[in-house]
Amino acid sequence: MTVSFKHPGYQASLPKWQLVNDICDAENLENYLIKRNPLDKTAKNAARNEQILKRAVFSAIAGYTSRGFVGQIYAKQPKITLPTQLEYLLTDCDGAGNSIYQQSQETTKNVTRVGRSGLFVDFPSDLPNDEVSKASLESGEVFSTIIKYNASQIINWQETRIGSKNRLSLVVLELTEDLIGEDGFMFESVPLIVELRLAGTYNEVTFVVQEWRKSLDNNDEWIPGGYSEPLNDGYGNRWTEIPFTFCGSESNTAHIDQPPMYDIAKINVGHYNNSAIYEDSVFIVGQAQPWASGITSEMIQAAESDGMYFGSGQLIGVPPGEKLGIAQVAPNSMAKEAMDDKVISMIGLGAMFLQPGSAVKTATQVEGEQRVAHSVLSLIANNVSEAYAQAIEWAGRYMQVDTEEAEFVLNGEFIRPDADAQTITAMTNKFLQGAIPISDFLKWEQKHGFVDAEKTLEDYSEEINTVEMPDLGSE
């Protein structure tokens, strides 16, 4: 085996990831349309399958659902608090001009679709140690970056038990790089593998980065390229962990979570195939077909020569005792009903994303953290928030910055409980009568969306005290 070895879990999950992304992006749809008479290799059957493909109507339900979920999370601005030295992340977190806000949306989209993504915190490896100084960091000439990787790019990983914790000891990333041609215009994308590894013994491990490129002479051989041992604080100290975190739909561990959008995407494929059957039947037998009994080809030719045609204002004669009529096929209700049923199923599955208690946080609980009844979508928001909080902490270590006060929190509240007029009146009266503390009343109003969720108790109290309360009287 070589560095290009793919983890068994990766190989098992890749087809699901490809299906979900293809259906959500409406790409490679011909791969998901069932062929008619697949054993018939004639040109006639191939042409018929081509026509069926062209007539099939693809409804991008999974894609719109996926984008809608991301929109739900980002309907409210994320809470991002960064130290001054890391504020560059707000405009360029990956060195390519993508802000941490934009990048986190892509990460959220990936996790919502396939349940997996990855964040790697990088730092220039071609700088002498004396250049990694406070001055160069504060000037903005040198800065750490947060790089996002899709599930399909993370081809292998290993964990090692160090002390009481399982630590990532290997992450292998399969990428491409563009080689510019001699003319300065043409380029070729060639494969590149980046190996992130903890090297050394149990008591002393060091994070190293090794690049690999394919041999020009042997396509199966990988040649080692650039090698580095990144510093984590600019003073010669080495990393004892890989600054890479998985981001999943259930937990941010190396375990592969089920793709949240897989069931919806599969039903969307079935809906697409039902559409192909329905549209094909509409094309073949959807038009009215005139018919007549007892007539010969000579009679048809005579009628045509006399300018007789089928339609309003014209009468077509038939021999005595014969009949003239129109054949109209009944609607293909089976295919149509199957399509309608699948739409209902997809709507139901989409609603489950927002249902509280439908997801369980399976990661080891942080000390003092309470278990919460998450919805699928709120758990995704929570996991993405945790992944970026960790990435920001690592970026701060590279930049020699304290990130204890840093925050990155995505919106995780999507369903507000109903409160009718009677309940609102009762709660307000109890508050005005002193039966409910102002802190509890504020939480209740925030829960139902009556007050900004970010408003503090101090601000709310000040606003209440400046308002002249009405005299309720006996009424």
N, C-alpha and C positions, 0 to 999 in steps of 0.2 A: 504494500500500500504506500501511496505517496501523500504529499501535503494536500492533494486534491480529493482525498477520501471524504465521502459524505456520510454524516451521522445517520444511522438507521432511522431515527425519528424524523430527520429531515426528509429522507427518501419517501417515507410513508405519508408525510403531510404535504409534500410539494404538489401532488395532483389536486388536492383540495384547494390549496392556495391559488393555484393557477386558474381553477374553475371559478372561484369567487371573484378574483380580479378581472378575469375575462368578461364575466357576466355583468359585473358592476361597471366596467368600462366599455361594454358593448364591443368587444374585440374578439377576433377569431371565432365568430359565431358559427361558421360552417363546421367547426369541429364538434358542435353540440347538437346538430340537426341529424336525426336518424335517417340513414339512406334507405330508399325503397329498393327492394330486391338486391341486397348487397352482393349476392353471388352472381348476379347478371352483370357481366363485364362488357356488354355490347355498347356501341356508341349511342344507340337509341335510348337505353336506360340511363346512361350518363347524362344525356341531354335532358331527360325528364327530371332527374334529380337536380340538375342545374336550374331548371325552371321552377321547381318546388322551392329551392333556396331563395330565388329572387322574389317569389310571391309571398313567402313567409313574413309576417310582421312581428318584429321583436319589440316587446314592451319593456322599457328599461326600469322596471319596478325596483329591482334590487339596488341599482345604481342610485336612484332618487332616494330610496330608503336610507342607504349608507350616507349620502350627503346630508340628508335631513337629520340624522343622528349627530353628525359632527356639528351641524348648525345649532342643534339643541344645546350642546355643551358650550359652544362659543356664543350663544345668544347673550350671555353676560360676559364682560371682559374678564379674563383671568387676573387673579391677584398676583402681581409680580413685584417683588421688592428685592433690589439688588444693591450691593455696596457700590460706591462711586466707580471703583476700578473695574467693575464688571458690567457697567451700564452699556458697554459696547454690544453686549448680547442682545439688546433691544433693537439694534439695527443690523448687526452682522454677527451671528453666532457660529457660523460654519466656515467663514472665510470666503464664501461665495455670494454674500450679500443678502442671505435669508435671515430675517429676524427670528428670535426664539419664539415669538408669537406665531409666525408663519410656519416655522418648522414643526412646532408642536401640533399644529393642525394636521400636517401630513402624518405625523406619528400617530395621532388619534385616529385618523382615517385608516391607517394600516391595522391598528389594533382592533378597531371596530369591525373591519372586514375579516381578517385572518387570525386575529388573536395574538399577534406577535410582531415585535419590532425590536430594535436595539439602538442604544446610544453609546458612542465612544468619545471620550474626551481626549483630544490630541494636543500636541505642542510641537513647535518646530524642533526637529532632531538634528539639523545641520548647523547648529550654533555652538561655538566654543563656550565652555562653562562661564568664562568671564563676561560674556555678553548677556547672560541671563541675570541682569542686575535690576535693582529697583527702578533705576532711571529708564532703562529700556522698556520695562513693563509699563510704567506710568506714562511714558510718551506715546504708547500705542503702537510702537514699531514691532513689538512682539506680543502675541496674546494667544491664549489657549482657545480651542474651538470645540464645539459640540457637533459631532457628525452623526447623522441618522442613517441607519441601515435597515432595509426591508428584510422580511423573514427569509426570502429566497436567496439573499446574499450571505446569510449566516449558515455556512454549510457544515460546520463541525464545532463541537465544544466538549469540554471535559471539566469535571469538578474534582477537587481534592479536599479531604478533611484535614484542616489545619487548626489544631487546638479544638475548640468546641464548635467551629463553624465550617460549613462547606463553602469553599471558595472556588471561583472560576480559575482554573489553571491553564485553560486553553480556549481560545476563540479563533476560528479560521473564517476569514471573509473572502468571498469570491467577487472580484470587481473587474472592471475594464479600464484601460487607459488609452488615450488617443496619441498615436505616434504621428507627428507631422512629417509629410513627405519633403523631398528635396526642393520642390518648387515653392514650398511655404504655404500652399493652399490645400492640397489633398492631404487626407489623414486616414489612418487605419486604426480601428479599435481592436486592441489586443487584450487577451485575458491577463489578469494580475491577481495573485493571491497574497493576502496580508495575514501573517500568523502573529497572534498576540499570545504570549506564553509567560507563565511564571517559571523561571529557571532557577535551579539550585536545589538545596536540600531542605528537609523539613524545618530545620531551625533557621535557615537563612535563604529566603527566596527573593528573586529580583525580577521585575517586569521587563521583558524584552520584546522588541518588534522586529520581525524578519519578513522581508518581501521576497516573493518568488515569481519568476517569469518563465514562460514556456521556452524550451529550446528550439532554435530555428532548424536544427537538424533532426530532432526526434520529438514528435508532437506529444508523446507520452511522458517526456522528461521535463522536470521543473528545475530551473537553475536558481540558486539563492542569489538575491540582490542586496538591496540596502538593509543594514542592520543597525539597531540603536538600543540603548538602555536609557530611557527617559528619566530625567530628574524630576522630582515632585515639588521642589521648593526653591530651586536655584542655588542651593548651598551644597550640592553634591550628594544629597540623600536620595536613595533609590526608592521606587515604589515597591511595596510588598503585596500589592494587589493589582489586578488588571482594571484600569478605569473604564470599564464597560459594564453596562447594565441592560438586562433584558427588560422589555416592557410587554406585559401580557394582559389578556382580558380577565384572567382570574388571579394571577400572581406574577410578580416580577422575578421569577426564578428561571432556571434553564429548562424547566419542564415545559413541554409544548401544550398550550391550551387549545381547546376546540375552537375552530373558527366561528365566531358568533353569527356571521352572515351566511354560513354554508347552507343551512336548511332553506333559507329564503332563496338563495341562488339556485339550488337544485330544483325547487318548485318553479322558479323563473324559466329554467331550461325546459321543464315539462310544459309550461304555458307556451313557450316558443314552438315546441313540436306540435302541440294541439293547434296552434295558429296555422302551422304549415298544412296540416290536414284540412282544416276549415277553409283556408283560402284556396287550396287546390280544388276542393269540391265545389266551391263557389265559381271558380274559373271554368271548370269542366261542364257542370250541369246547372249553373246558376241562371242561364238565359232560357227564356221560354222557347219551346220547340214546336212549330206547327206540324200537324200530321193529318193525313187523310187516308181513308181506306178505299180500295177498289179502283185506284187510278194507276195508269201505266206511264212509262217514261215518255211515250208519244203524246199523251194528254198533257203532261207537264211542259213539254217543249211547245205544244200548241198554245197553251196558256201564256207562256213567256213571250211568244211571238206576237200575241194580241195585246201585250203590254199589261197583262194582269199580274198583280202582285198582292201579297198578303198585307193587309192593313186597313185602316179606317176608310170607308167610302168605296171599298172594292169588294166584290163578291166572287169567291172562287167556287166554281161548280164541281160537283162530284157525281158519279153515276147514280142512278136511282137505287135507293136502299143502302147507300154507303154513308159514311159519316166524315165530318171535318171537325177537328178540335185542336187544342193546345195542350202539350205536355209540360207540366211545371213540377219539378222535383220538390219534395218537401224539404224544409230547412234541415241542415245537418245538426240537429239539436244535441247529439251526443258530444261532438267536439266542442260546441259552444258552451254546453253545461260544464264540461271538464275545464275549460278556460275560466269560466266564472268561479268555479269551486276553488281553483288555484289562487285566484286573486283574493278571495276571502281568506284562504289559508295564509297567504303572505301578509295580509293586513293583521291577522291574529298573531303571527309570529313577531311582527314588528312591534305590536303593542306590548309583548312580553319583555321587550328591551327596557321598557319604562316602568315595569311593575315592581314595586318594592318587595324585597324578600325573595326575588327570583334568582339571585346570585349570592354566592357565599365566598368570602375572602379566604382563600386557602393558604396563603403565605403564612409563615411563622409570624405571630402577632408581635409587634413591637412592644416592649415593656410598658405597661400602663395603658396600652391602646385597648379600647373596648370594641367588642364585636358588634358590627352594625348590620342591619338588614338592608343590603344593597340591592338596587336594581342592576341589571346587566350593564346599562349605560353609566350609572353612577359609579360602579366598580371600575369601569374602564377609565373614567375621568380621574378617579382616585389613584389608580395605578400609574397613569401618565404623569400626574402631578408628582408622585413619589419619585418616578424615574428622573424627571427634570430637576427636582430638588437635589437628588444625589449627584447628577451631572454638574449642577452649579457648584456644589461643594467641592468636587474634584477640580473644576475650573479654577476655583478660588485657591486651591492648594498650589496649582501651577503658577498662579499670579501672585502668590504670597499675600493673600487677602483673607481676612476673617469673614466667614459666611454664616456665622451663627444666627444673624438676624434676617438672612435672605429667605424669601418665600416664592413659591410657584404653586398656585392653587387654581385648578379649573373648577368651573361650576358643576356641581353634582346634584342639584335639585331640579327636578323636571316636572313633578306632579304636586300641585298644591291641593290640600284637602278642601272640600267644599264647605262654605260657611254661608248659610242663608241669612236673610234679614233678621229673623227672630233670634238666631244665635249671636249675630253681631250686636244687636240691641242688648241682649242679656249680658254678654261679656263686658260691654261698655258700661252698663249700669253698675255691675259688680265692681269694676275698677274705680268708677267715680265714688262709689260708696265705701271704698277702702277694703273690700273683701278680697281683692286680687292685688298683689304687689306690682309695682310699676315694671319691675324686671320681667316678671312672668307675662304681663300684658304686652310688653314690647316683643317678646319671643313669639307670642300668639299672633300678633299683627304681622311680624316678619314671615312667619310660617305660611300665612294666608296671602302674602303679597301686598298687604296694605301699607307697609313701611319698607323702605330700603333695607335690604338684608345687611348692608355694611354699616348701618347707623349704630353708633355706640349708645350705651345707656346714658352716659353723661349728656350727649347732644340731645337725645330724646327727652330727658328730664328737663333740660333748659328750654326746649321748645314748648313742652307742656306747661311749664311755669309762666311762660310769657303770654299764654292764651287765656283770655277771660272766659272762665267756665260758665255755662248757662245755668240759670236757676231752674232746676227740674220741677220744684214744687211738688204738690200732691199728685200731679199727673205722672 
